Amino acid sequence: MPDWREQVLRCAEKAGRPVRDCQVLAPAADFPSQDGQPPLKTLILQL
């Protein structure tokens, strides 16, 4: 998740929309991951 988060923040910066705040929204318990790395990744961004 940290690598993906950094990619998203870099893309926003390159697009001229720097992110002021970023929060990870974890998937619900009914969407389990076998390896502990959920396939669904969601960030809440404040631009």
Long-range contacts (C-beta under 8 A, 24 or more apart in sequence): 1-37, 1-41, 4-41, 5-43, 8-43, 8-45, 12-45, 12-47, 17-47, 18-47, 19-45, 19-46, 19-47, 20-46, 20-47, 21-45, 21-46, 22-46
